[in-house]
Amino acid sequence: MKIELTTCPSEEDAKKISQGLIEFNHKMVKDLEPEEDAISFSIFARDDNGKITGGLRATCFWNTLHIELLWISDEERGRGTGSILVKKAESFAKKHGFEQALLESTSWQAKPFYEKLGYKLIATIPQYPKGHVCHFLTKKLIE
């Protein structure tokens, strides 16, 4: 066997290992939609001139809304825009039958913000990154 480490795999090689894991996962959990059926989406907040003042990026798969990132400009913070974006993402996920949400937030980011929106802390990883912690939070979308 030859073991190869590369920082720039071919698209075909990268797809092969992704597809292998997708097929394995589907054998183990047949009742969940396959990962290749994931729904990726973004939500943007724009000012009257069309300038982006905030946004959210997420992917829905395996019955879960995965909020990947949320950014609000300094000028827009504290005006409720972040809450609107998260609620819009949750609504989109519920409409498509996704049952829960999952996200991560580092210690300098938005843990209290998410908790106000009903998210519950499920894990904290210390020293990730060094000198800080990473929090994982979840919320049921459908009871």
Rosetta constraint file for C-alpha pairs under 8 A:
AtomPair CA 9 CA 13 HARMONIC 6.22 0.50
AtomPair CA 9 CA 14 HARMONIC 6.13 0.50
AtomPair CA 10 CA 14 HARMONIC 6.23 0.50
AtomPair CA 11 CA 15 HARMONIC 6.06 0.50
AtomPair CA 12 CA 16 HARMONIC 6.18 0.50
AtomPair CA 13 CA 17 HARMONIC 6.75 0.50
AtomPair CA 14 CA 18 HARMONIC 6.41 0.50
AtomPair CA 15 CA 19 HARMONIC 5.88 0.50
AtomPair CA 16 CA 20 HARMONIC 6.06 0.50
AtomPair CA 17 CA 21 HARMONIC 6.31 0.50
AtomPair CA 18 CA 22 HARMONIC 6.20 0.50
AtomPair CA 19 CA 23 HARMONIC 6.10 0.50
AtomPair CA 20 CA 24 HARMONIC 6.26 0.50
AtomPair CA 21 CA 25 HARMONIC 6.01 0.50
AtomPair CA 22 CA 26 HARMONIC 6.12 0.50
AtomPair CA 22 CA 34 HARMONIC 7.03 0.50
AtomPair CA 22 CA 35 HARMONIC 6.34 0.50
AtomPair CA 22 CA 36 HARMONIC 7.46 0.50
AtomPair CA 23 CA 27 HARMONIC 6.37 0.50
AtomPair CA 24 CA 28 HARMONIC 6.57 0.50
AtomPair CA 25 CA 29 HARMONIC 6.12 0.50
AtomPair CA 26 CA 30 HARMONIC 5.29 0.50
AtomPair CA 26 CA 32 HARMONIC 7.68 0.50
AtomPair CA 26 CA 34 HARMONIC 6.22 0.50
AtomPair CA 32 CA 62 HARMONIC 5.50 0.50
AtomPair CA 32 CA 63 HARMONIC 6.81 0.50
AtomPair CA 33 CA 37 HARMONIC 6.58 0.50
AtomPair CA 33 CA 61 HARMONIC 6.92 0.50
AtomPair CA 33 CA 62 HARMONIC 5.89 0.50
AtomPair CA 33 CA 63 HARMONIC 7.59 0.50
AtomPair CA 34 CA 38 HARMONIC 7.37 0.50
AtomPair CA 34 CA 61 HARMONIC 7.50 0.50
AtomPair CA 34 CA 62 HARMONIC 7.13 0.50
AtomPair CA 35 CA 61 HARMONIC 5.89 0.50
AtomPair CA 35 CA 62 HARMONIC 6.83 0.50
AtomPair CA 37 CA 61 HARMONIC 7.20 0.50
AtomPair CA 38 CA 59 HARMONIC 6.52 0.50
AtomPair CA 38 CA 60 HARMONIC 5.52 0.50
AtomPair CA 38 CA 61 HARMONIC 4.78 0.50
AtomPair CA 39 CA 59 HARMONIC 5.47 0.50
AtomPair CA 39 CA 60 HARMONIC 5.08 0.50
AtomPair CA 39 CA 61 HARMONIC 6.77 0.50
AtomPair CA 40 CA 57 HARMONIC 7.74 0.50
AtomPair CA 40 CA 58 HARMONIC 5.83 0.50
AtomPair CA 40 CA 59 HARMONIC 4.14 0.50
AtomPair CA 40 CA 60 HARMONIC 6.35 0.50
AtomPair CA 41 CA 57 HARMONIC 6.04 0.50
AtomPair CA 41 CA 58 HARMONIC 5.57 0.50
AtomPair CA 41 CA 59 HARMONIC 6.23 0.50
AtomPair CA 42 CA 55 HARMONIC 7.05 0.50
AtomPair CA 42 CA 56 HARMONIC 5.52 0.50
AtomPair CA 42 CA 57 HARMONIC 4.43 0.50
AtomPair CA 42 CA 58 HARMONIC 6.29 0.50
AtomPair CA 43 CA 55 HARMONIC 5.44 0.50
AtomPair CA 43 CA 56 HARMONIC 5.19 0.50
AtomPair CA 43 CA 57 HARMONIC 6.62 0.50
AtomPair CA 43 CA 85 HARMONIC 6.67 0.50
AtomPair CA 43 CA 89 HARMONIC 7.57 0.50
AtomPair CA 44 CA 52 HARMONIC 6.58 0.50
AtomPair CA 44 CA 53 HARMONIC 7.71 0.50
AtomPair CA 44 CA 54 HARMONIC 5.93 0.50
AtomPair CA 44 CA 55 HARMONIC 4.33 0.50
AtomPair CA 44 CA 56 HARMONIC 6.63 0.50
AtomPair CA 44 CA 85 HARMONIC 7.77 0.50
AtomPair CA 45 CA 52 HARMONIC 5.73 0.50
AtomPair CA 45 CA 53 HARMONIC 5.52 0.50
AtomPair CA 45 CA 54 HARMONIC 4.95 0.50
AtomPair CA 45 CA 55 HARMONIC 5.80 0.50
AtomPair CA 45 CA 81 HARMONIC 7.43 0.50
AtomPair CA 45 CA 85 HARMONIC 7.81 0.50
AtomPair CA 46 CA 50 HARMONIC 5.11 0.50
AtomPair CA 46 CA 51 HARMONIC 5.15 0.50
AtomPair CA 46 CA 52 HARMONIC 4.37 0.50
AtomPair CA 46 CA 53 HARMONIC 5.36 0.50
AtomPair CA 46 CA 54 HARMONIC 7.09 0.50
AtomPair CA 47 CA 51 HARMONIC 5.41 0.50
AtomPair CA 47 CA 52 HARMONIC 6.61 0.50
AtomPair CA 47 CA 53 HARMONIC 6.54 0.50
AtomPair CA 53 CA 72 HARMONIC 6.09 0.50
AtomPair CA 53 CA 73 HARMONIC 5.24 0.50
AtomPair CA 53 CA 75 HARMONIC 7.87 0.50
AtomPair CA 53 CA 76 HARMONIC 6.52 0.50
AtomPair CA 54 CA 70 HARMONIC 7.53 0.50
AtomPair CA 54 CA 71 HARMONIC 5.24 0.50
AtomPair CA 54 CA 72 HARMONIC 4.08 0.50
AtomPair CA 54 CA 73 HARMONIC 5.76 0.50
AtomPair CA 54 CA 76 HARMONIC 7.61 0.50
AtomPair CA 54 CA 81 HARMONIC 7.64 0.50
AtomPair CA 54 CA 82 HARMONIC 7.67 0.50
AtomPair CA 55 CA 70 HARMONIC 5.78 0.50
AtomPair CA 55 CA 71 HARMONIC 5.40 0.50
AtomPair CA 55 CA 72 HARMONIC 6.52 0.50
AtomPair CA 55 CA 85 HARMONIC 7.11 0.50
AtomPair CA 56 CA 67 HARMONIC 7.47 0.50
AtomPair CA 56 CA 68 HARMONIC 7.59 0.50
AtomPair CA 56 CA 69 HARMONIC 5.61 0.50
AtomPair CA 56 CA 70 HARMONIC 4.37 0.50
AtomPair CA 56 CA 71 HARMONIC 6.49 0.50
AtomPair CA 56 CA 85 HARMONIC 6.55 0.50
AtomPair CA 56 CA 86 HARMONIC 7.46 0.50
AtomPair CA 57 CA 67 HARMONIC 6.35 0.50
AtomPair CA 57 CA 68 HARMONIC 5.58 0.50
AtomPair CA 57 CA 69 HARMONIC 5.35 0.50
AtomPair CA 57 CA 70 HARMONIC 6.62 0.50
AtomPair CA 58 CA 65 HARMONIC 6.95 0.50
AtomPair CA 58 CA 66 HARMONIC 5.50 0.50
AtomPair CA 58 CA 67 HARMONIC 4.46 0.50
AtomPair CA 58 CA 68 HARMONIC 5.09 0.50
AtomPair CA 58 CA 69 HARMONIC 7.04 0.50
AtomPair CA 58 CA 89 HARMONIC 7.70 0.50
AtomPair CA 59 CA 65 HARMONIC 6.04 0.50
AtomPair CA 59 CA 66 HARMONIC 5.23 0.50
AtomPair CA 59 CA 67 HARMONIC 6.71 0.50
AtomPair CA 59 CA 68 HARMONIC 7.37 0.50
AtomPair CA 60 CA 64 HARMONIC 5.59 0.50
AtomPair CA 60 CA 65 HARMONIC 4.41 0.50
AtomPair CA 60 CA 66 HARMONIC 5.87 0.50
AtomPair CA 60 CA 93 HARMONIC 6.82 0.50
AtomPair CA 60 CA 98 HARMONIC 7.21 0.50
AtomPair CA 61 CA 65 HARMONIC 6.69 0.50
AtomPair CA 61 CA 66 HARMONIC 7.73 0.50
AtomPair CA 61 CA 98 HARMONIC 7.79 0.50
AtomPair CA 62 CA 98 HARMONIC 7.92 0.50
AtomPair CA 63 CA 97 HARMONIC 7.24 0.50
AtomPair CA 63 CA 98 HARMONIC 4.49 0.50
AtomPair CA 63 CA 99 HARMONIC 5.47 0.50
AtomPair CA 63 CA 100 HARMONIC 6.73 0.50
AtomPair CA 64 CA 93 HARMONIC 7.90 0.50
AtomPair CA 64 CA 98 HARMONIC 5.38 0.50
AtomPair CA 64 CA 99 HARMONIC 5.95 0.50
AtomPair CA 64 CA 100 HARMONIC 4.92 0.50
AtomPair CA 64 CA 101 HARMONIC 5.34 0.50
AtomPair CA 64 CA 102 HARMONIC 6.89 0.50
AtomPair CA 65 CA 90 HARMONIC 7.34 0.50
AtomPair CA 65 CA 93 HARMONIC 6.08 0.50
AtomPair CA 65 CA 98 HARMONIC 6.52 0.50
AtomPair CA 65 CA 99 HARMONIC 7.79 0.50
AtomPair CA 65 CA 100 HARMONIC 6.12 0.50
AtomPair CA 65 CA 101 HARMONIC 4.43 0.50
AtomPair CA 65 CA 102 HARMONIC 6.19 0.50
AtomPair CA 66 CA 101 HARMONIC 5.86 0.50
AtomPair CA 66 CA 102 HARMONIC 5.03 0.50
AtomPair CA 66 CA 103 HARMONIC 5.92 0.50
AtomPair CA 67 CA 101 HARMONIC 7.20 0.50
AtomPair CA 67 CA 102 HARMONIC 6.29 0.50
AtomPair CA 67 CA 103 HARMONIC 5.14 0.50
AtomPair CA 67 CA 104 HARMONIC 7.93 0.50
AtomPair CA 68 CA 103 HARMONIC 6.52 0.50
AtomPair CA 68 CA 104 HARMONIC 7.67 0.50
AtomPair CA 70 CA 82 HARMONIC 7.47 0.50
AtomPair CA 71 CA 82 HARMONIC 7.75 0.50
AtomPair CA 72 CA 76 HARMONIC 6.18 0.50
AtomPair CA 72 CA 77 HARMONIC 5.95 0.50
AtomPair CA 72 CA 81 HARMONIC 7.49 0.50
AtomPair CA 72 CA 82 HARMONIC 6.57 0.50
AtomPair CA 73 CA 77 HARMONIC 6.25 0.50
AtomPair CA 76 CA 81 HARMONIC 7.00 0.50
AtomPair CA 77 CA 81 HARMONIC 7.17 0.50
AtomPair CA 77 CA 82 HARMONIC 7.56 0.50
AtomPair CA 80 CA 84 HARMONIC 6.32 0.50
AtomPair CA 81 CA 85 HARMONIC 6.23 0.50
AtomPair CA 82 CA 86 HARMONIC 6.24 0.50
AtomPair CA 83 CA 87 HARMONIC 6.04 0.50
AtomPair CA 83 CA 117 HARMONIC 7.38 0.50
AtomPair CA 84 CA 88 HARMONIC 6.04 0.50
AtomPair CA 85 CA 89 HARMONIC 6.25 0.50
AtomPair CA 86 CA 90 HARMONIC 6.18 0.50
AtomPair CA 87 CA 91 HARMONIC 6.03 0.50
AtomPair CA 88 CA 92 HARMONIC 6.16 0.50
AtomPair CA 89 CA 93 HARMONIC 6.21 0.50
AtomPair CA 90 CA 94 HARMONIC 6.12 0.50
AtomPair CA 90 CA 101 HARMONIC 7.50 0.50
AtomPair CA 90 CA 141 HARMONIC 6.99 0.50
AtomPair CA 91 CA 95 HARMONIC 6.07 0.50
AtomPair CA 92 CA 96 HARMONIC 6.47 0.50
AtomPair CA 93 CA 97 HARMONIC 6.39 0.50
AtomPair CA 93 CA 98 HARMONIC 5.16 0.50
AtomPair CA 93 CA 99 HARMONIC 7.74 0.50
AtomPair CA 94 CA 98 HARMONIC 5.15 0.50
AtomPair CA 94 CA 99 HARMONIC 6.59 0.50
AtomPair CA 94 CA 141 HARMONIC 6.43 0.50
AtomPair CA 94 CA 142 HARMONIC 6.90 0.50
AtomPair CA 98 CA 141 HARMONIC 7.33 0.50
AtomPair CA 98 CA 142 HARMONIC 7.50 0.50
AtomPair CA 99 CA 140 HARMONIC 6.17 0.50
AtomPair CA 99 CA 141 HARMONIC 5.03 0.50
AtomPair CA 99 CA 142 HARMONIC 4.82 0.50
AtomPair CA 99 CA 143 HARMONIC 7.56 0.50
AtomPair CA 100 CA 138 HARMONIC 7.06 0.50
AtomPair CA 100 CA 139 HARMONIC 5.59 0.50
AtomPair CA 100 CA 140 HARMONIC 4.34 0.50
AtomPair CA 100 CA 141 HARMONIC 4.75 0.50
AtomPair CA 100 CA 142 HARMONIC 6.78 0.50
AtomPair CA 101 CA 138 HARMONIC 5.37 0.50
AtomPair CA 101 CA 139 HARMONIC 5.15 0.50
AtomPair CA 101 CA 140 HARMONIC 6.42 0.50
AtomPair CA 101 CA 141 HARMONIC 6.77 0.50
AtomPair CA 102 CA 136 HARMONIC 7.24 0.50
AtomPair CA 102 CA 137 HARMONIC 5.84 0.50
AtomPair CA 102 CA 138 HARMONIC 4.51 0.50
AtomPair CA 102 CA 139 HARMONIC 6.78 0.50
AtomPair CA 103 CA 136 HARMONIC 5.78 0.50
AtomPair CA 103 CA 137 HARMONIC 5.48 0.50
AtomPair CA 103 CA 138 HARMONIC 6.51 0.50
AtomPair CA 104 CA 134 HARMONIC 6.70 0.50
AtomPair CA 104 CA 135 HARMONIC 5.42 0.50
AtomPair CA 104 CA 136 HARMONIC 4.40 0.50
AtomPair CA 104 CA 137 HARMONIC 6.15 0.50
AtomPair CA 105 CA 109 HARMONIC 5.89 0.50
AtomPair CA 105 CA 110 HARMONIC 6.13 0.50
AtomPair CA 105 CA 111 HARMONIC 6.03 0.50
AtomPair CA 105 CA 134 HARMONIC 5.80 0.50
AtomPair CA 105 CA 135 HARMONIC 5.18 0.50
AtomPair CA 105 CA 136 HARMONIC 6.53 0.50
AtomPair CA 105 CA 137 HARMONIC 7.90 0.50
AtomPair CA 106 CA 110 HARMONIC 7.40 0.50
AtomPair CA 106 CA 111 HARMONIC 7.51 0.50
AtomPair CA 106 CA 128 HARMONIC 7.95 0.50
AtomPair CA 106 CA 132 HARMONIC 7.13 0.50
AtomPair CA 106 CA 133 HARMONIC 5.69 0.50
AtomPair CA 106 CA 134 HARMONIC 4.23 0.50
AtomPair CA 106 CA 135 HARMONIC 5.81 0.50
AtomPair CA 107 CA 111 HARMONIC 7.22 0.50
AtomPair CA 107 CA 132 HARMONIC 5.85 0.50
AtomPair CA 107 CA 133 HARMONIC 5.29 0.50
AtomPair CA 107 CA 134 HARMONIC 6.11 0.50
AtomPair CA 107 CA 135 HARMONIC 7.19 0.50
AtomPair CA 108 CA 132 HARMONIC 7.78 0.50
AtomPair CA 110 CA 114 HARMONIC 6.35 0.50
AtomPair CA 111 CA 115 HARMONIC 6.21 0.50
AtomPair CA 111 CA 135 HARMONIC 7.25 0.50
AtomPair CA 112 CA 116 HARMONIC 6.25 0.50
AtomPair CA 113 CA 117 HARMONIC 6.70 0.50
AtomPair CA 114 CA 118 HARMONIC 6.63 0.50
AtomPair CA 114 CA 119 HARMONIC 5.46 0.50
AtomPair CA 114 CA 137 HARMONIC 7.90 0.50
AtomPair CA 115 CA 119 HARMONIC 4.62 0.50
AtomPair CA 115 CA 120 HARMONIC 6.16 0.50
AtomPair CA 115 CA 121 HARMONIC 7.85 0.50
AtomPair CA 118 CA 139 HARMONIC 6.47 0.50
AtomPair CA 119 CA 137 HARMONIC 5.77 0.50
AtomPair CA 119 CA 138 HARMONIC 5.21 0.50
AtomPair CA 119 CA 139 HARMONIC 4.75 0.50
AtomPair CA 120 CA 137 HARMONIC 5.20 0.50
AtomPair CA 120 CA 138 HARMONIC 5.35 0.50
AtomPair CA 120 CA 139 HARMONIC 6.25 0.50
AtomPair CA 121 CA 135 HARMONIC 6.90 0.50
AtomPair CA 121 CA 136 HARMONIC 5.95 0.50
AtomPair CA 121 CA 137 HARMONIC 4.41 0.50
AtomPair CA 121 CA 138 HARMONIC 6.65 0.50
AtomPair CA 122 CA 135 HARMONIC 7.73 0.50
AtomPair CA 122 CA 136 HARMONIC 5.75 0.50
AtomPair CA 122 CA 137 HARMONIC 5.53 0.50
AtomPair CA 122 CA 138 HARMONIC 6.90 0.50
AtomPair CA 123 CA 135 HARMONIC 5.89 0.50
AtomPair CA 123 CA 136 HARMONIC 5.18 0.50
AtomPair CA 123 CA 137 HARMONIC 7.22 0.50
AtomPair CA 124 CA 133 HARMONIC 6.59 0.50
AtomPair CA 124 CA 134 HARMONIC 5.58 0.50
AtomPair CA 124 CA 135 HARMONIC 4.48 0.50
AtomPair CA 124 CA 136 HARMONIC 6.26 0.50
AtomPair CA 125 CA 133 HARMONIC 5.56 0.50
AtomPair CA 125 CA 134 HARMONIC 5.15 0.50
AtomPair CA 125 CA 135 HARMONIC 6.53 0.50
AtomPair CA 126 CA 130 HARMONIC 7.97 0.50
AtomPair CA 126 CA 132 HARMONIC 6.59 0.50
AtomPair CA 126 CA 133 HARMONIC 4.52 0.50
AtomPair CA 126 CA 134 HARMONIC 6.64 0.50
AtomPair CA 127 CA 131 HARMONIC 5.38 0.50
AtomPair CA 127 CA 132 HARMONIC 5.19 0.50
AtomPair CA 127 CA 133 HARMONIC 5.32 0.50
AtomPair CA 127 CA 134 HARMONIC 7.85 0.50
AtomPair CA 128 CA 132 HARMONIC 5.76 0.50
AtomPair CA 128 CA 133 HARMONIC 4.98 0.50
AtomPair CA 128 CA 134 HARMONIC 5.67 0.50
AtomPair CA 129 CA 133 HARMONIC 6.40 0.50
AtomPair CA 129 CA 134 HARMONIC 7.43 0.50
